[in-house]
Amino acid sequence: MQNDRRGILKIWLRYAYEPSIVWRATKYAFFVGIILILINHVDHIFQGEITDVSLIKMGLTVLVPYLVSTCSSVGAILELQANKRHGSEG
């Protein structure tokens, strides 16, 4: 059971580090992150009230769309492979 989990994690991480997935996630994180930062922090930015906590929050704001994109891409690849193994689609 423990080895199965390690094997699944190893496969998942291998896909997560694929250059095409990293590039796609980075693009989404950049564009979506900027929009979210502006929505959530524009008042602090224009007032010059950016603190260390604000910067951490902004970093996390960019990290979330990166993780969502990565998880979605890897999940889609794994699901397609499982469907091929079982001879079905969807």
N, C-alpha and C positions, 0 to 999 in steps of 0.2 A: 504494500500500500504506500509506504513512504517513498520507495523507489519510483512508483508510478507518478506520484506527485512531482518528484524531482525531474522526471523525464518530461512531464507535461510542461513544467516551468521552463526547462531548458529549451524545448521546442518553441514555447511562447516567446521567450526572450530572443531566440534566434531570429524570429520574424520581426519582433519589435525593433531590432537593430538593423534590419534591412535598409539600405540607403533610400530606396523609394518610399518606404513607410516613414522614415525619419524626416525626409524632405517634405512629404505631404503634411505631416503633423506640425512641422516647423512653420510652414506657410499658414496653416489654419491658426496656429497659436499666435503668430504675428498679427494677422489681420483681425481675428476675433478678439485677441487680447487687447489690441489698441482700442477697438470699439468699446469693450467692457471697461477698460481703464478710464476712457473719456466719460462713459456713463456714470461710473462710480466715484471718480476722483477729480473730475474737471474743476470743481470749486476749489479744492485744495491746491491744485496745480496753479490756477490763475491767481490765487491769493498768496502763493509762495509759502504755503504751510505744509510742505512735504517733510514728513518725519521718517525716521528709520522704520517705524511701524507701517507707515504708508507705503514705503518702498517694498517691504516684505509682502504686503497685501497685493501690490501691483505685480510683483513676481509670481505670486500664487495665482493671480488673475490670468496670467499668461500660461502658467503651467497646466491649469485645468483643461483648456481646449487642446493642448498638446496630448495630455493623457487620454482624453476622450477620443481624439482622432486615432491615436495609436491602438487603444483597446478595440475600437470599432474595426480598424483595418485588420488587425491580427485575428479578431473573432470571425470576421467574414472569410478570411483565408482558411482558417481551421474548419469552419462550417462547410465550405465548398469541398475541402479535402475529405471530410467525413461523408458528405453526400456522394462523392465519387466512389469512395470505398464501398458504400452500401447500395450503389447503383440507383440513387434517386436524386431528384432536384427539389429545392425549396426548403 
